[in-house]
Amino acid sequence: MEVAVLDIKGKETGRKAKLSDAVFAIEPNDHAVYLDVKQYLANQRQGTHKAKERAEIAGSTRKIKKQKGTGTARAGSIKSPIFKGGGRVFGPRPRNYGFKLNKNLKRLARKSALSIKAKGESIFVVEDFSFDAPKTKSMIDVLKALGIQDKKSLIVLGDSNKNVYLSSRNLKGLEVVNSSELSTYGILNAKNIVLLEGSLEGIESNLSK
């Protein structure tokens, strides 16, 4: 698969970038994508929820009424879940929601996500660029030139670029990552994927193993 390489003004450079069919043109595996996204979202959960159960409620242990003769059910503690202010039955406890997935499945999920975006013509390849200083306006000008300023986008860098990253930090709906940080959720969550030329080799080497 070949894609035209654009400059930061949105014009074609006359060069073509070859995208590996083994990464950008596979038959998507929906279940692998589902599992990888589920794991990503599970890892975002703090899991610090807690409700007090019967043994943890502060209250008297006195038997609140006599056992027989009241005409109602027997009750031995004000901390019982059936009373207002009592403990909660099977309440939430702190836990870790994370789960493990093997590397091959996660690699398949990322390739599937990239293939979905490539099929939908949502991938742009842009020649490597940098800014002299961190400036949000510089990044806005690049997005406008590419016609994606109002759309949720993901820019993938080949190497760390502090000025590009800092220039994007104040822009809602824009995320900048290195090729090694690419995730299935990040790919699918963006409307458009902007791949810098320098990131292609890293992406393909990471996902072609």
Secondary structure, DSSP 8 states (H G I E B T S, - for coil): -EEEEE-TTS-EEEEEEE--HHHHSS---HHHHHHHHHHHHHHH---------GGGS----S--S-SSSSSS-----TTSTTSTT---TT------------HHHHHHHHHHHHHHHHHTT-EEEE-----SS--HHHHHHHHHHHT-TTS-EEEEESS--HHHHHHHTTSTTEEEEEGGG--HHHHHH-SEEEEEHHHHHHHHHHH--
